[in-house]
Amino acid sequence: MPLQDWLSVRIWPAERKLTPEAIYWGTKLACLEMIKSGTTCFNDMYFHMDHAAKAVEESGIRGVLSEGFIDLFDPARAEEQFRQARTVVRAIEGMRCDRVVPALGPHAIYTVSADSLREMRRWSDESGYLIHVHVSETKAEVENARKDHGKTPVEYLDAVGVLGPRVVAAHSVWLSEPEVRTLGSRGVSVAHCPVSNMKLAVGRAMPLAALRAAGVPVSLGTDGPASNNSLDMFQTMKAAALLHKFAADDARAAPAGDVFAMATAGGARALHLDAGSVEVGKLADLVLLDLRRPEMTPTHDLVSNVVYAATSGCVDTVVCDGRVVMEGRRVPGEAEVLEKAAEFAAKLAEG
């Protein structure tokens, strides 16, 4: 479906029926899928994130979680949204779990007022929390921003003082070269979601070479399962590499090593984690692959195999913060998660 129809006809009506308990079990399912496909940390924006945080803590992996903030330019609604965001932040902080941390989630410039965006930046400066915001996902978003503000989304966010090294800009599909330079000078990280962008046909991200040249840290994201159908980062790595080669008509674009770095060190840098590589002193987040799999044979170039050939089935063991969360592809409690998630999905479908 076209993006706006998909949102208005399918997604938003379904979200209105979601309960905190459904979000808890949905997050348990998401964490299970991420563990099975070798992800140790993720960044997410949604609702009832205090319940999501409980699921992440129980799963054993890391989560940077922001309560979605949408004030629709209504001061009264903004006040209510800030109350909710503060409640969720306090709940996550109260868990005292180093693996699960709060972030701030102003949805986008077309759903959040300038005053609220400025307050989010002030809150981030005061607390050190990251800011997760959707930026220039569609061409229409950019055109509407020019019409409403006389600026592109990046220019507008810069004008209101939001951009900085604690900002993760999701999507960033429709960027001009000056905007890329602005993101680089401000230290903003881009979360590139190639599968979601292609599925929703919103376009592709700015060429990676231009982002790298401007010093923009780039990480990889899956987006949500509704706009991807998978949380598998192996699929995302391959899709990113192929998309940029195809778009540039250049087989040298997006080499495997660059894409692998985006999925590992790039994500760690975006989330300000001392991780993303295997070194003394780094966080002990490790994924062990079975190199005896047919996909991984022969191994002329291991990184190339990981990006182009590996599947989630190659993941044998996952370690997060020094603790084994999957061994021999077995995750404790997996059967219950599948059963409960299916139960809540069926209720949602019934209405």
Phi and psi in degrees as a GROMACS rama.xvg file:
@    title "Ramachandran Plot"
@    xaxis  label "Phi"
@    yaxis  label "Psi"
@TYPE xy
-58.1743  149.212  PRO-2
-53.6067  -51.9461  LEU-3
-65.3293  -37.8968  GLN-4
-65.0744  -43.286  ASP-5
-57.9842  -44.4392  TRP-6
-66.8282  -49.8126  LEU-7
-75.7989  -32.7493  SER-8
-90.5994  -35.9041  VAL-9
-108.878  -55.551  ARG-10
-74.0583  -55.2223  ILE-11
-62.6457  -41.4145  TRP-12
-61.367  -38.2211  PRO-13
-67.3903  -40.5665  ALA-14
-64.1586  -31.3167  GLU-15
-63.943  -20.6417  ARG-16
-96.0722  -4.46049  LYS-17
-71.1686  138.69  LEU-18
-107.721  160.207  THR-19
-55.2795  -36.9533  PRO-20
-67.6667  -37.2737  GLU-21
-64.727  -39.3931  ALA-22
-66.5279  -37.6484  ILE-23
-58.7869  -49.5722  TYR-24
-73.6231  -32.3382  TRP-25
-63.147  -38.4549  GLY-26
-70.3247  -37.9665  THR-27
-58.2148  -42.8689  LYS-28
-64.9659  -43.1333  LEU-29
-61.6143  -43.3605  ALA-30
-63.481  -40.2712  CYS-31
-61.1439  -46.156  LEU-32
-62.9234  -40.0937  GLU-33
-66.0674  -41.4552  MET-34
-61.4454  -46.442  ILE-35
-63.9865  -22.9485  LYS-36
-109.555  16.0659  SER-37
84.6015  22.7341  GLY-38
-98.6634  130.022  THR-39
-105.53  -12.9448  THR-40
-152.281  142.563  CYS-41
-143.528  159.827  PHE-42
-118.865  130.106  ASN-43
-146.37  148.515  ASP-44
-124.935  124.27  MET-45
-160.677  -152.399  TYR-46
-118.069  157.038  PHE-47
53.748  46.3961  HIS-48
-72.6482  -11.5445  MET-49
-67.3519  -35.1094  ASP-50
-73.8339  -37.8888  HIS-51
-62.4438  -39.4916  ALA-52
-60.1402  -39.8692  ALA-53
-61.6629  -41.1958  LYS-54
-65.4059  -40.5883  ALA-55
-65.7986  -44.9404  VAL-56
-58.1839  -42.6734  GLU-57
-68.5369  -29.0818  GLU-58
-72.0808  -28.7865  SER-59
96.0523  -2.74135  GLY-60
-101.534  -174.644  ILE-61
-101.55  147.66  ARG-62
-144.297  136.014  GLY-63
-109.197  109.504  VAL-64
-118.912  127.63  LEU-65
-122.704  133.877  SER-66
-73.5756  123.065  GLU-67
-59.646  127.919  GLY-68
-112.968  116.681  PHE-69
-136.051  108.669  ILE-70
-102.568  -11.1281  ASP-71
52.6025  31.7195  LEU-72
64.8943  24.4051  PHE-73
-109.128  114.407  ASP-74
-56.2182  -39.1209  PRO-75
-66.641  -41.7051  ALA-76
-66.9548  -36.351  ARG-77
-61.488  -42.4667  ALA-78
-61.4263  -43.1757  GLU-79
-64.6471  -41.5878  GLU-80
-65.6759  -38.6987  GLN-81
-65.3932  -38.8583  PHE-82
-59.7471  -45.3868  ARG-83
-64.5095  -43.8078  GLN-84
-61.6285  -42.5181  ALA-85
-66.5393  -37.4258  ARG-86
-61.8752  -43.7812  THR-87
-68.0667  -42.4039  VAL-88
-60.0946  -44.9975  VAL-89
-62.0347  -40.013  ARG-90
-64.5875  -43.1996  ALA-91
-68.23  -44.0804  ILE-92
-59.892  -37.8615  GLU-93
-67.0653  -17.1585  GLY-94
-70.088  -24.2911  MET-95
52.0979  47.2515  ARG-96
-116.773  115.796  CYS-97
-61.9493  -23.2915  ASP-98
-79.551  -18.1021  ARG-99
-121.995  114.049  VAL-100
-128.433  148.836  VAL-101
-83.0486  153.983  PRO-102
-137.441  175.065  ALA-103
-106.676  138.441  LEU-104
-126.827  61.2463  GLY-105
-64.3207  121.66  PRO-106
-60.0748  -56.8024  HIS-107
-170.663  168.684  ALA-108
-70.3956  -18.7498  ILE-109
-89.0575  0.9196  TYR-110
-128.354  -4.76285  THR-111
-130.878  133.994  VAL-112
-72.641  160.54  SER-113
-62.0987  -39.9114  ALA-114
-61.7005  -41.6215  ASP-115
-68.7444  -38.1582  SER-116
-61.8224  -42.6051  LEU-117
-63.9025  -39.0429  ARG-118
-67.0423  -36.0529  GLU-119
-61.6625  -43.1452  MET-120
-64.4603  -41.0394  ARG-121
-62.0161  -42.9799  ARG-122
-63.2372  -42.3321  TRP-123
-63.3004  -42.7307  SER-124
-61.696  -38.4647  ASP-125
-73.8739  -35.794  GLU-126
-105.723  -23.2808  SER-127
85.0023  4.07739  GLY-128
-67.4445  145.446  TYR-129
-72.1845  156.764  LEU-130
-115.007  124.566  ILE-131
-110.686  118.327  HIS-132
-140.929  142.244  VAL-133
-80.5092  132.945  HIS-134
-135.148  123.924  VAL-135
48.9506  50.0623  SER-136
-74.2661  -35.4497  GLU-137
-126.032  159.184  THR-138
-63.9418  -38.1906  LYS-139
-62.4045  -37.1209  ALA-140
-59.7494  -41.8108  GLU-141
-68.7027  -44.2113  VAL-142
-63.1493  -41.3699  GLU-143
-67.346  -35.7811  ASN-144
-64.1298  -42.0636  ALA-145
-63.1537  -39.2808  ARG-146
-69.4425  -42.1886  LYS-147
-82.5181  -33.5338  ASP-148
-123.073  -9.20373  HIS-149
71.9109  16.7539  GLY-150
-143.918  156.666  LYS-151
-75.4414  167.229  THR-152
-56.3372  -42.6091  PRO-153
-65.1134  -44.1282  VAL-154
-61.7256  -40.3052  GLU-155
-66.975  -46.9061  TYR-156
-61.1845  -35.9802  LEU-157
-68.5674  -40.7966  ASP-158
-64.4041  -35.4515  ALA-159
-87.2066  -0.509268  VAL-160
86.1195  21.4832  GLY-161
-82.8957  -39.0094  VAL-162
-64.8011  138.732  LEU-163
-179.104  178.946  GLY-164
-68.6267  -8.27545  PRO-165
-98.2199  9.75926  ARG-166
-99.2937  131.075  VAL-167
-109.225  114.497  VAL-168
-96.1971  106.638  ALA-169
-75.4695  137.012  ALA-170
80.9712  -76.4624  HIS-171
50.3083  53.0225  SER-172
-81.3369  -48.1023  VAL-173
-101.721  80.4452  TRP-174
-115.066  141.552  LEU-175
-90.874  166.195  SER-176
-60.7617  -42.3338  GLU-177
-60.1955  -37.2425  PRO-178
-65.8455  -39.6503  GLU-179
-60.4449  -42.7134  VAL-180
-63.9508  -37.4249  ARG-181
-63.4466  -45.7453  THR-182
-59.6473  -41.9165  LEU-183
-64.6658  -43.1882  GLY-184
-68.706  -26.8996  SER-185
-90.3772  -8.71988  ARG-186
77.8424  19.4  GLY-187
-73.314  138.778  VAL-188
-94.7779  141.889  SER-189
-105.052  130.892  VAL-190
-100.888  105.113  ALA-191
-88.0065  125.429  HIS-192
-121.337  76.2366  CYS-193
-64.3092  -39.3242  PRO-194
-67.7342  -46.1741  VAL-195
-59.9022  -45.3807  SER-196
-61.1357  -39.3282  ASN-197
-73.6357  -40.3284  MET-198
-63.1276  -40.6073  LYS-199
-87.8752  -1.5284  LEU-200
55.1513  45.5373  ALA-201
-95.6122  -7.24311  VAL-202
119.815  -174.772  GLY-203
-122.168  159.7  ARG-204
-67.324  160.716  ALA-205
-50.947  142.57  MET-206
-47.5254  134.125  PRO-207
-59.7082  -33.3454  LEU-208
-61.2688  -39.0427  ALA-209
-68.0111  -40.3764  ALA-210
-64.8219  -44.4155  LEU-211
-63.3453  -42.5872  ARG-212
-62.3145  -31.4376  ALA-213
-86.5449  -1.22624  ALA-214
77.2965  23.1309  GLY-215
-82.8956  120.078  VAL-216
-67.3742  129.045  PRO-217
-118.533  130.054  VAL-218
-119.188  172.298  SER-219
-112.592  140.642  LEU-220
-132.204  157.375  GLY-221
-93.3281  -20.5599  THR-222
66.2715  -172.765  ASP-223
-79.2218  160.684  GLY-224
-58.9855  -27.4968  PRO-225
-64.0192  -30.0365  ALA-226
-111.292  18.8995  SER-227
-144.395  -43.1257  ASN-228
81.148  -0.314498  ASN-229
-152.528  149.964  SER-230
-112.88  24.9116  LEU-231
-87.7728  112.409  ASP-232
-73.5728  -18.6314  MET-233
-67.2499  -42.6322  PHE-234
-60.1957  -41.9935  GLN-235
-66.7922  -40.2758  THR-236
-60.0887  -48.1533  MET-237
-63.2307  -43.6994  LYS-238
-61.4065  -41.077  ALA-239
-62.5243  -46.1985  ALA-240
-62.3669  -45.4558  ALA-241
-71.2807  -39.4797  LEU-242
-58.239  -47.4841  LEU-243
-73.6426  -31.1155  HIS-244
-64.6971  -46.3155  LYS-245
-63.7334  -46.4245  PHE-246
-64.5355  -36.0809  ALA-247
-87.6456  -7.9098  ALA-248
52.4051  42.9969  ASP-249
-148.335  112.224  ASP-250
-65.2984  -13.7828  ALA-251
-86.0704  -10.6517  ARG-252
-69.8731  147.16  ALA-253
51.1565  61.9902  ALA-254
-59.8858  156.004  PRO-255
-55.7441  -41.1381  ALA-256
-62.204  -38.8367  GLY-257
-67.49  -42.1407  ASP-258
-67.1698  -40.906  VAL-259
-61.0881  -40.311  PHE-260
-64.5239  -36.739  ALA-261
-62.6117  -38.6989  MET-262
-76.8675  -16.2374  ALA-263
-116.903  -83.5693  THR-264
-63.8099  -33.7629  ALA-265
-62.8287  -42.5901  GLY-266
-66.4048  -40.4145  GLY-267
-63.1682  -41.1752  ALA-268
-65.108  -43.3721  ARG-269
-60.1364  -36.6103  ALA-270
-97.6051  8.66165  LEU-271
57.8682  44.0582  HIS-272
-108.524  141.966  LEU-273
-85.3452  68.8525  ASP-274
-148.04  -168.891  ALA-275
96.722  -3.6874  GLY-276
-153.109  160.072  SER-277
-95.4209  99.4007  VAL-278
-145.741  154.333  GLU-279
-60.1505  131.187  VAL-280
93.7574  -15.9497  GLY-281
-77.6547  160.956  LYS-282
-59.6822  140.025  LEU-283
-85.6669  68.5796  ALA-284
-108.27  110.411  ASP-285
-135.003  144.445  LEU-286
-123.55  124.713  VAL-287
-102.771  123.218  LEU-288
-101.198  146.217  LEU-289
-85.2971  105.68  ASP-290
-78.3617  -2.59244  LEU-291
-89.2859  0.149419  ARG-292
-68.9683  150.981  ARG-293
-60.6849  -33.0069  PRO-294
-63.1301  -28.1351  GLU-295
-97.8786  7.14978  MET-296
-116.502  131.504  THR-297
-79.857  168.79  PRO-298
-111.076  74.0631  THR-299
-73.9313  -36.0086  HIS-300
-144.063  104.949  ASP-301
-62.3155  -44.8504  LEU-302
-63.6081  -40.4122  VAL-303
-61.4654  -41.9909  SER-304
-60.5809  -43.1196  ASN-305
-61.6069  -42.4407  VAL-306
-78.3719  -42.8716  VAL-307
-99.3487  -25.9263  TYR-308
-115.373  -33.7434  ALA-309
-65.4069  149.892  ALA-310
-123.284  171.9  THR-311
-60.9347  -25.4875  SER-312
-66.1947  -14.2337  GLY-313
-78.1087  -14.5238  CYS-314
-78.4273  118.927  VAL-315
-99.1013  -44.7571  ASP-316
-138.231  141.171  THR-317
-127.978  130.694  VAL-318
-120.912  129.844  VAL-319
-128.833  125.822  CYS-320
56.4019  34.7836  ASP-321
81.1558  2.95911  GLY-322
-113.73  132.117  ARG-323
-73.687  119.827  VAL-324
-106.165  -16.026  VAL-325
-147.745  134.888  MET-326
-138.502  132.149  GLU-327
59.6807  31.8353  GLY-328
64.1249  19.1527  ARG-329
-108.553  128.841  ARG-330
-116.663  123.102  VAL-331
-56.9031  136.023  PRO-332
79.9257  9.84737  GLY-333
-60.0727  -42.7725  GLU-334
-62.1534  -42.1228  ALA-335
-64.6905  -41.4418  GLU-336
-60.7187  -46.222  VAL-337
-61.7592  -42.8101  LEU-338
-64.7753  -48.2483  GLU-339
-69.594  -39.1349  LYS-340
-63.8641  -41.2877  ALA-341
-63.7979  -38.2107  ALA-342
-61.82  -47.1677  GLU-343
-70.5369  -33.5917  PHE-344
-63.1155  -40.3666  ALA-345
-64.8591  -39.9052  ALA-346
-62.9288  -40.283  LYS-347
-64.5241  -41.3721  LEU-348
-65.9419  -34.1079  ALA-349
-71.3233  -25.7181  GLU-350
